[in-house]
Amino acid sequence: MTQPTHAPLSFFDEVRPARSLQPPRRWYRKRPSELNLPYSYPVEKPYGMPGPDQGYAWKVAEGFLDQLVLKTGEDVSDVLAGCVAIATERAGIHGRAPHKGDIEMALTLWGYLDEAPSDLVEYRRDLFKGVSHDYWSLRELVARIPLATLRLSVKEVQSGSSQWKQLLSNK
């Protein structure tokens, strides 16, 4: 609403021209946190595989707590930390967020969803020990799994669970 001409105006109340802004410049994808495909950063095993919404894997993993079959000397937090890291690596390879199938594949691969052979239990016990508290042990655990195994479906891992040494040999 305009000011009547007979009303006095102070200098600060007068209408002044607004500053015009220039149109925005062209946007480029060059910020450090943005992912470009193919990835432009090192993707060797110790660095892990980035992907969207990887924290969701923890929520999904908690749904498997009542199904875990643990042996003496195995800790639930270590098992979940290791399998969540494997699941997020698997999801990152596919360029997506983790889902139930990723967690199930990781738990099945290591024999945590059913009775595992005793040699697998002995093998996994030392590998998973303390991984929830040691990042480099966790990265080492994930690095042991070949990319070919991470690309397998849950059913393929279940059918090959008797040959776990071939599934876990990174050669």
C-alpha positions as protocol buffer text, in pm:
chain_id: "A"
residue {
  index: 1
  type: MET
  ca { x: 0 y: 0 z: 0 }
}
residue {
  index: 2
  type: THR
  ca { x: 139 y: 338 z: -87 }
}
residue {
  index: 3
  type: GLN
  ca { x: 206 y: 615 z: 157 }
}
residue {
  index: 4
  type: PRO
  ca { x: -23 y: 919 z: 135 }
}
residue {
  index: 5
  type: THR
  ca { x: 157 y: 1228 z: 4 }
}
residue {
  index: 6
  type: HIS
  ca { x: 62 y: 1444 z: 304 }
}
residue {
  index: 7
  type: ALA
  ca { x: 219 y: 1201 z: 560 }
}
residue {
  index: 8
  type: PRO
  ca { x: 579 y: 1279 z: 647 }
}
residue {
  index: 9
  type: LEU
  ca { x: 837 y: 1010 z: 560 }
}
residue {
  index: 10
  type: SER
  ca { x: 1174 y: 961 z: 717 }
}
residue {
  index: 11
  type: PHE
  ca { x: 1466 y: 873 z: 497 }
}
residue {
  index: 12
  type: PHE
  ca { x: 1460 y: 509 z: 609 }
}
residue {
  index: 13
  type: ASP
  ca { x: 1091 y: 466 z: 524 }
}
residue {
  index: 14
  type: GLU
  ca { x: 1124 y: 575 z: 165 }
}
residue {
  index: 15
  type: VAL
  ca { x: 1094 y: 313 z: -106 }
}
residue {
  index: 16
  type: ARG
  ca { x: 1429 y: 248 z: -265 }
}
residue {
  index: 17
  type: PRO
  ca { x: 1512 y: 43 z: -570 }
}
residue {
  index: 18
  type: ALA
  ca { x: 1593 y: -318 z: -490 }
}
residue {
  index: 19
  type: ARG
  ca { x: 1926 y: -467 z: -575 }
}
residue {
  index: 20
  type: SER
  ca { x: 1886 y: -693 z: -873 }
}
residue {
  index: 21
  type: LEU
  ca { x: 2060 y: -1026 z: -856 }
}
residue {
  index: 22
  type: GLN
  ca { x: 2235 y: -1181 z: -1149 }
}
residue {
  index: 23
  type: PRO
  ca { x: 2101 y: -1511 z: -1279 }
}
residue {
  index: 24
  type: PRO
  ca { x: 2272 y: -1812 z: -1121 }
}
residue {
  index: 25
  type: ARG
  ca { x: 2576 y: -1956 z: -1291 }
}
residue {
  index: 26
  type: ARG
  ca { x: 2576 y: -2298 z: -1446 }
}
residue {
  index: 27
  type: TRP
  ca { x: 2603 y: -2581 z: -1191 }
}
residue {
  index: 28
  type: TYR
  ca { x: 2883 y: -2838 z: -1216 }
}
residue {
  index: 29
  type: ARG
  ca { x: 2926 y: -3162 z: -1028 }
}
residue {
  index: 30
  type: LYS
  ca { x: 3262 y: -3100 z: -865 }
}
residue {
  index: 31
  type: ARG
  ca { x: 3202 y: -3102 z: -492 }
}
residue {
  index: 32
  type: PRO
  ca { x: 3407 y: -3358 z: -298 }
}
residue {
  index: 33
  type: SER
  ca { x: 3110 y: -3552 z: -162 }
}
residue {
  index: 34
  type: GLU
  ca { x: 2940 y: -3615 z: -495 }
}
residue {
  index: 35
  type: LEU
  ca { x: 2971 y: -3952 z: -661 }
}
residue {
  index: 36
  type: ASN
  ca { x: 3036 y: -3966 z: -1030 }
}
residue {
  index: 37
  type: LEU
  ca { x: 3004 y: -4289 z: -1221 }
}
residue {
  index: 38
  type: PRO
  ca { x: 3250 y: -4435 z: -1290 }
}
residue {
  index: 39
  type: TYR
  ca { x: 3392 y: -4352 z: -950 }
}
residue {
  index: 40
  type: SER
  ca { x: 3678 y: -4106 z: -961 }
}
residue {
  index: 41
  type: TYR
  ca { x: 3834 y: -4199 z: -626 }
}
residue {
  index: 42
  type: PRO
  ca { x: 4027 y: -4510 z: -523 }
}
residue {
  index: 43
  type: VAL
  ca { x: 3799 y: -4812 z: -487 }
}
residue {
  index: 44
  type: GLU
  ca { x: 4061 y: -5057 z: -367 }
}
residue {
  index: 45
  type: LYS
  ca { x: 3952 y: -5284 z: -86 }
}
residue {
  index: 46
  type: PRO
  ca { x: 4074 y: -5087 z: 220 }
}
residue {
  index: 47
  type: TYR
  ca { x: 3864 y: -4784 z: 135 }
}
residue {
  index: 48
  type: GLY
  ca { x: 3526 y: -4956 z: 114 }
}
residue {
  index: 49
  type: MET
  ca { x: 3248 y: -4893 z: -134 }
}
residue {
  index: 50
  type: PRO
  ca { x: 3029 y: -4585 z: -95 }
}
residue {
  index: 51
  type: GLY
  ca { x: 2659 y: -4599 z: -156 }
}
residue {
  index: 52
  type: PRO
  ca { x: 2339 y: -4425 z: -58 }
}
residue {
  index: 53
  type: ASP
  ca { x: 2174 y: -4471 z: 282 }
}
residue {
  index: 54
  type: GLN
  ca { x: 2417 y: -4732 z: 411 }
}
residue {
  index: 55
  type: GLY
  ca { x: 2312 y: -4676 z: 771 }
}
residue {
  index: 56
  type: TYR
  ca { x: 1979 y: -4841 z: 689 }
}
residue {
  index: 57
  type: ALA
  ca { x: 2162 y: -5174 z: 684 }
}
residue {
  index: 58
  type: TRP
  ca { x: 2183 y: -5161 z: 1065 }
}
residue {
  index: 59
  type: LYS
  ca { x: 1807 y: -5130 z: 1094 }
}
residue {
  index: 60
  type: VAL
  ca { x: 1758 y: -5425 z: 861 }
}
residue {
  index: 61
  type: ALA
  ca { x: 2023 y: -5631 z: 1042 }
}
residue {
  index: 62
  type: GLU
  ca { x: 1843 y: -5590 z: 1374 }
}
residue {
  index: 63
  type: GLY
  ca { x: 1552 y: -5782 z: 1223 }
}
residue {
  index: 64
  type: PHE
  ca { x: 1775 y: -6091 z: 1204 }
}
residue {
  index: 65
  type: LEU
  ca { x: 1873 y: -6091 z: 1574 }
}
residue {
  index: 66
  type: ASP
  ca { x: 1631 y: -6368 z: 1668 }
}
residue {
  index: 67
  type: GLN
  ca { x: 1747 y: -6588 z: 1377 }
}
residue {
  index: 68
  type: LEU
  ca { x: 2122 y: -6579 z: 1449 }
}
residue {
  index: 69
  type: VAL
  ca { x: 2290 y: -6906 z: 1539 }
}
residue {
  index: 70
  type: LEU
  ca { x: 2603 y: -6814 z: 1735 }
}
residue {
  index: 71
  type: LYS
  ca { x: 2859 y: -7045 z: 1890 }
}
residue {
  index: 72
  type: THR
  ca { x: 3071 y: -7002 z: 2201 }
}
residue {
  index: 73
  type: GLY
  ca { x: 3309 y: -6707 z: 2175 }
}
residue {
  index: 74
  type: GLU
  ca { x: 3105 y: -6518 z: 1914 }
}
residue {
  index: 75
  type: ASP
  ca { x: 2966 y: -6174 z: 1992 }
}
residue {
  index: 76
  type: VAL
  ca { x: 2642 y: -6042 z: 1841 }
}
residue {
  index: 77
  type: SER
  ca { x: 2780 y: -5691 z: 1791 }
}
residue {
  index: 78
  type: ASP
  ca { x: 3084 y: -5825 z: 1605 }
}
residue {
  index: 79
  type: VAL
  ca { x: 2870 y: -6048 z: 1384 }
}
residue {
  index: 80
  type: LEU
  ca { x: 2631 y: -5766 z: 1297 }
}
residue {
  index: 81
  type: ALA
  ca { x: 2913 y: -5516 z: 1235 }
}
residue {
  index: 82
  type: GLY
  ca { x: 3092 y: -5755 z: 1001 }
}
residue {
  index: 83
  type: CYS
  ca { x: 2781 y: -5859 z: 811 }
}
residue {
  index: 84
  type: VAL
  ca { x: 2655 y: -5500 z: 780 }
}
residue {
  index: 85
  type: ALA
  ca { x: 2991 y: -5398 z: 633 }
}
residue {
  index: 86
  type: ILE
  ca { x: 2972 y: -5685 z: 384 }
}
residue {
  index: 87
  type: ALA
  ca { x: 2613 y: -5597 z: 297 }
}
residue {
  index: 88
  type: THR
  ca { x: 2694 y: -5230 z: 238 }
}
residue {
  index: 89
  type: GLU
  ca { x: 2989 y: -5330 z: 22 }
}
residue {
  index: 90
  type: ARG
  ca { x: 2757 y: -5552 z: -182 }
}
residue {
  index: 91
  type: ALA
  ca { x: 2497 y: -5276 z: -214 }
}
residue {
  index: 92
  type: GLY
  ca { x: 2766 y: -5023 z: -311 }
}
residue {
  index: 93
  type: ILE
  ca { x: 2888 y: -5246 z: -591 }
}
residue {
  index: 94
  type: HIS
  ca { x: 2539 y: -5233 z: -736 }
}
residue {
  index: 95
  type: GLY
  ca { x: 2514 y: -4855 z: -673 }
}
residue {
  index: 96
  type: ARG
  ca { x: 2212 y: -4876 z: -446 }
}
residue {
  index: 97
  type: ALA
  ca { x: 2111 y: -4869 z: -83 }
}
residue {
  index: 98
  type: PRO
  ca { x: 2134 y: -5194 z: 117 }
}
residue {
  index: 99
  type: HIS
  ca { x: 1823 y: -5407 z: 163 }
}
residue {
  index: 100
  type: LYS
  ca { x: 1723 y: -5726 z: 341 }
}
residue {
  index: 101
  type: GLY
  ca { x: 1876 y: -5949 z: 73 }
}
residue {
  index: 102
  type: ASP
  ca { x: 2221 y: -5797 z: 129 }
}
residue {
  index: 103
  type: ILE
  ca { x: 2214 y: -5867 z: 503 }
}
residue {
  index: 104
  type: GLU
  ca { x: 2070 y: -6213 z: 447 }
}
residue {
  index: 105
  type: MET
  ca { x: 2342 y: -6293 z: 193 }
}
residue {
  index: 106
  type: ALA
  ca { x: 2619 y: -6184 z: 433 }
}
residue {
  index: 107
  type: LEU
  ca { x: 2474 y: -6382 z: 724 }
}
residue {
  index: 108
  type: THR
  ca { x: 2419 y: -6688 z: 506 }
}
residue {
  index: 109
  type: LEU
  ca { x: 2768 y: -6664 z: 359 }
}
residue {
  index: 110
  type: TRP
  ca { x: 2923 y: -6694 z: 704 }
}
residue {
  index: 111
  type: GLY
  ca { x: 2672 y: -6952 z: 828 }
}
residue {
  index: 112
  type: TYR
  ca { x: 2502 y: -6738 z: 1092 }
}
residue {
  index: 113
  type: LEU
  ca { x: 2145 y: -6827 z: 992 }
}
residue {
  index: 114
  type: ASP
  ca { x: 2172 y: -7204 z: 1036 }
}
residue {
  index: 115
  type: GLU
  ca { x: 2405 y: -7465 z: 1178 }
}
residue {
  index: 116
  type: ALA
  ca { x: 2742 y: -7397 z: 1019 }
}
residue {
  index: 117
  type: PRO
  ca { x: 3013 y: -7662 z: 971 }
}
residue {
  index: 118
  type: SER
  ca { x: 3263 y: -7668 z: 1256 }
}
residue {
  index: 119
  type: ASP
  ca { x: 3555 y: -7569 z: 1030 }
}
residue {
  index: 120
  type: LEU
  ca { x: 3364 y: -7258 z: 915 }
}
residue {
  index: 121
  type: VAL
  ca { x: 3286 y: -7170 z: 1277 }
}
residue {
  index: 122
  type: GLU
  ca { x: 3656 y: -7192 z: 1366 }
}
residue {
  index: 123
  type: TYR
  ca { x: 3751 y: -6987 z: 1060 }
}
residue {
  index: 124
  type: ARG
  ca { x: 3497 y: -6709 z: 1122 }
}
residue {
  index: 125
  type: ARG
  ca { x: 3547 y: -6686 z: 1499 }
}
residue {
  index: 126
  type: ASP
  ca { x: 3891 y: -6523 z: 1474 }
}
residue {
  index: 127
  type: LEU
  ca { x: 3796 y: -6306 z: 1176 }
}
residue {
  index: 128
  type: PHE
  ca { x: 3490 y: -6153 z: 1342 }
}
residue {
  index: 129
  type: LYS
  ca { x: 3647 y: -6114 z: 1687 }
}
residue {
  index: 130
  type: GLY
  ca { x: 3651 y: -5743 z: 1777 }
}
residue {
  index: 131
  type: VAL
  ca { x: 3549 y: -5605 z: 1436 }
}
residue {
  index: 132
  type: SER
  ca { x: 3282 y: -5387 z: 1596 }
}
residue {
  index: 133
  type: HIS
  ca { x: 3562 y: -5195 z: 1773 }
}
residue {
  index: 134
  type: ASP
  ca { x: 3840 y: -5201 z: 1512 }
}
residue {
  index: 135
  type: TYR
  ca { x: 3780 y: -5039 z: 1174 }
}
residue {
  index: 136
  type: TRP
  ca { x: 4083 y: -5194 z: 1004 }
}
residue {
  index: 137
  type: SER
  ca { x: 3986 y: -5544 z: 1116 }
}
residue {
  index: 138
  type: LEU
  ca { x: 3642 y: -5477 z: 973 }
}
residue {
  index: 139
  type: ARG
  ca { x: 3790 y: -5362 z: 641 }
}
residue {
  index: 140
  type: GLU
  ca { x: 4014 y: -5670 z: 637 }
}
residue {
  index: 141
  type: LEU
  ca { x: 3713 y: -5894 z: 686 }
}
residue {
  index: 142
  type: VAL
  ca { x: 3529 y: -5734 z: 394 }
}
residue {
  index: 143
  type: ALA
  ca { x: 3841 y: -5750 z: 176 }
}
residue {
  index: 144
  type: ARG
  ca { x: 3851 y: -6128 z: 214 }
}
residue {
  index: 145
  type: ILE
  ca { x: 3532 y: -6170 z: 15 }
}
residue {
  index: 146
  type: PRO
  ca { x: 3575 y: -6177 z: -364 }
}
residue {
  index: 147
  type: LEU
  ca { x: 3364 y: -5947 z: -578 }
}
residue {
  index: 148
  type: ALA
  ca { x: 3226 y: -6250 z: -760 }
}
residue {
  index: 149
  type: THR
  ca { x: 3083 y: -6379 z: -432 }
}
residue {
  index: 150
  type: LEU
  ca { x: 2934 y: -6040 z: -347 }
}
residue {
  index: 151
  type: ARG
  ca { x: 2749 y: -6044 z: -678 }
}
residue {
  index: 152
  type: LEU
  ca { x: 2579 y: -6377 z: -601 }
}
residue {
  index: 153
  type: SER
  ca { x: 2215 y: -6393 z: -498 }
}
residue {
  index: 154
  type: VAL
  ca { x: 2105 y: -6530 z: -161 }
}
residue {
  index: 155
  type: LYS
  ca { x: 1983 y: -6853 z: -323 }
}
residue {
  index: 156
  type: GLU
  ca { x: 2318 y: -6903 z: -498 }
}
residue {
  index: 157
  type: VAL
  ca { x: 2501 y: -6858 z: -168 }
}
residue {
  index: 158
  type: GLN
  ca { x: 2261 y: -7097 z: 8 }
}
residue {
  index: 159
  type: SER
  ca { x: 2312 y: -7362 z: -259 }
}
residue {
  index: 160
  type: GLY
  ca { x: 2690 y: -7324 z: -238 }
}
residue {
  index: 161
  type: SER
  ca { x: 2713 y: -7301 z: 140 }
}
residue {
  index: 162
  type: SER
  ca { x: 2872 y: -7646 z: 159 }
}
residue {
  index: 163
  type: GLN
  ca { x: 3161 y: -7511 z: -52 }
}
residue {
  index: 164
  type: TRP
  ca { x: 3218 y: -7208 z: 171 }
}
residue {
  index: 165
  type: LYS
  ca { x: 3595 y: -7218 z: 113 }
}
residue {
  index: 166
  type: GLN
  ca { x: 3545 y: -7146 z: -258 }
}
residue {
  index: 167
  type: LEU
  ca { x: 3299 y: -6865 z: -182 }
}
residue {
  index: 168
  type: LEU
  ca { x: 3539 y: -6699 z: 63 }
}
residue {
  index: 169
  type: SER
  ca { x: 3870 y: -6752 z: -118 }
}
residue {
  index: 170
  type: ASN
  ca { x: 3989 y: -6423 z: -262 }
}
residue {
  index: 171
  type: LYS
  ca { x: 4230 y: -6564 z: -521 }
}
